[in-house]
Amino acid sequence: MVNVLATAERKPFTTFEEATAYLDETVRVSGVKHLSYWNLQFTDGMPEQVIWVATYDPNYMNEYMKNFTPLGDPVMTDLRDGRIVDWNEWAAVDEALQSIHAAADRYDIPKFGISMHLPAQGNDKIVFSVCMDAQADKWPDMRGTLVNRFKPFAYDFHARMTPMIMARQKGDGVYAF
């Protein structure tokens, strides 16, 4: 069996469906609940192109974009400079994130997850997230394991997405699921 978490150089994705299928397969073999990739390209402080590829329920993705959007999500707006955010820690102190978690819970998205900021040009944002079912007392150890396992994966996934994203016209948004 091919180790989908191995980061050996692979060919770029040719479609968003191919990228989503790859995330789905990674979820299946890795034991995590969901994976999510955001590529937000900004012009004059506003997202001009929004790419979101995830294994979430499409109904959740639609609800998120309708009610929260990346501009209203504190994890997305404050995440920068290679920082890793623990969803559970932030939800304990941020009302907006508590609302997002309440919506996510309706779609079987666990509160235990991390979001990683990857380097991007200018004010653009690249964010990769991983979540999993966990017990609160086991989560701190599991969080470290997720970072170690998925940080190289996130960089590899982004590298494979970049040619396809760069070929798109600005202003085109894609929410692939």
Secondary structure by P-SEA (a helix, b strand, c coil): cccccccccccccccaaaaaaaaaaaaacccccbbbbbbbbbccccccbbbbbccccaaaaaaaaaccccccccccccccccccccaaaaaaccaaaaaaaaaaaaacccccbbbbbccccccbbbbbbbbbbbcccaaaaaaaaaaaacaaaaaaaaaaaaaaaaacccccccccc
